[in-house]
Amino acid sequence: MNIPIKDLSWFLRYWLGIILMWRSYDPLFISGIAGFADYLDSLSIPMAKIMAYVAKSAEFFGGLMIVLNLWTRLFAVLVIIVMAVAVFVAHKGLILTEAELAFNYLLLAILLFFNPNIPFKIFKSK
């Protein structure tokens, strides 16, 4: 008996996108980016305030586009870059302790990027 495998990429998209938007909404729109920028500055990341805006904007708008399934692969790459920096620079690669959450986001973004059910083209052909 052949059991059909259902595509659950929609669940991965919604989960990752909603969580990314939720985690980056407060620093971007409510409490401000200063605390995150100070943290990046303590890690000796150049242009910490600009990089804080870039990272949180990539998280929020990347999450939004992933949920909307618009240019999913492109925004998955942006999330992969941000989460790779978070895991391997900010958390020093400690994937089993303090970087566990960022590492899971990184893995989900990688899965979305390599998902065969998401086309590589940006616009649908007629």
LUMBA-48586 format. One record per residue (C-alpha): residue in three letters; residue number from 1; x, z, y. Coordinates in steps of 0.2 Angstrom, whole numbers, plus 2048, in hexadecimal, padded with zeros to 3 digits. Layout:
% LUMBA-48586
res;n;px;pz;py
ALA;NUM;X;Z;Y
...
% end
This chain:
% LUMBA-48586
res;n;px;pz;py
MET;1;800;800;800
ASN;2;807;7FB;811
ILE;3;804;807;81F
PRO;4;805;800;830
ILE;5;810;809;83C
LYS;6;808;80C;84D
ASP;7;812;809;85D
LEU;8;813;81A;866
SER;9;81E;814;874
TRP;10;810;817;880
PHE;11;811;82A;87C
LEU;12;824;82A;87F
ARG;13;821;821;88F
TYR;14;814;82D;895
TRP;15;81D;83C;890
LEU;16;82E;837;898
GLY;17;826;830;8A7
ILE;18;81A;83F;8AB
ILE;19;828;84C;8A7
LEU;20;834;843;8B3
MET;21;828;842;8C1
TRP;22;823;854;8BF
ARG;23;835;85A;8BF
SER;24;83A;850;8CE
TYR;25;82A;852;8D9
ASP;26;82E;863;8E0
PRO;27;840;85F;8E6
LEU;28;83B;84E;8ED
PHE;29;82A;853;8F6
ILE;30;828;865;8F7
SER;31;837;871;8F7
GLY;32;844;865;8FC
ILE;33;854;85E;8F5
ALA;34;860;86B;8FC
GLY;35;862;876;8ED
PHE;36;865;867;8E1
ALA;37;871;860;8EE
ASP;38;87B;870;8EF
TYR;39;87C;871;8DC
LEU;40;883;85F;8DC
ASP;41;88F;864;8E9
SER;42;895;872;8DF
LEU;43;899;866;8D1
SER;44;8A3;85C;8DD
ILE;45;898;84D;8DC
PRO;46;89C;842;8EC
MET;47;88E;83F;8F9
ALA;48;884;84D;8F0
LYS;49;875;84C;8FB
ILE;50;873;839;8F9
MET;51;876;83B;8E7
ALA;52;869;848;8E6
TYR;53;85C;83D;8EE
VAL;54;861;82E;8E3
ALA;55;860;839;8D3
LYS;56;84F;841;8D7
SER;57;848;830;8DD
ALA;58;84E;827;8CD
GLU;59;845;835;8C3
PHE;60;835;835;8CC
PHE;61;833;822;8CF
GLY;62;83B;81E;8BF
GLY;63;82E;829;8B6
LEU;64;820;822;8C0
MET;65;825;810;8BB
ILE;66;827;815;8A9
VAL;67;816;81C;8A9
LEU;68;80F;80D;8B1
ASN;69;819;802;8A5
LEU;70;820;7F8;8B3
TRP;71;832;7F2;8B1
THR;72;834;800;8A4
ARG;73;845;7FA;89E
LEU;74;84C;7FA;8AF
PHE;75;846;80B;8B3
ALA;76;84B;812;8A2
VAL;77;85D;80C;8A6
LEU;78;85C;816;8B7
VAL;79;856;825;8AD
ILE;80;864;823;8A0
ILE;81;871;823;8AE
VAL;82;86A;832;8B7
MET;83;868;83C;8A7
ALA;84;879;837;8A0
VAL;85;881;83E;8B0
ALA;86;876;84E;8AE
VAL;87;87B;850;89C
PHE;88;88D;84C;89D
VAL;89;892;851;8AE
ALA;90;887;85F;8B4
HIS;91;884;867;8A3
LYS;92;896;862;89C
GLY;93;88E;85A;88D
LEU;94;887;86A;885
ILE;95;879;861;87D
LEU;96;874;870;872
THR;97;873;87D;87F
GLU;98;871;87A;892
ALA;99;86F;867;892
GLU;100;862;866;884
LEU;101;854;861;88F
ALA;102;85E;854;899
PHE;103;864;84D;888
ASN;104;853;84B;881
TYR;105;84E;841;891
LEU;106;85D;837;88F
LEU;107;858;833;87D
LEU;108;846;82F;881
ALA;109;84C;823;88F
ILE;110;858;81A;882
LEU;111;84A;819;876
LEU;112;83F;811;883
PHE;113;84D;805;888
PHE;114;84F;7FF;876
ASN;115;83D;7FE;871
PRO;116;839;7ED;86B
ASN;117;827;7EE;871
ILE;118;82C;7EE;883
PRO;119;831;7DC;888
PHE;120;841;7D9;891
LYS;121;839;7CE;89E
ILE;122;833;7D5;8AF
PHE;123;824;7CA;8B2
LYS;124;818;7C4;8A4
SER;125;818;7B1;8A2
LYS;126;808;7A8;8A2
% end
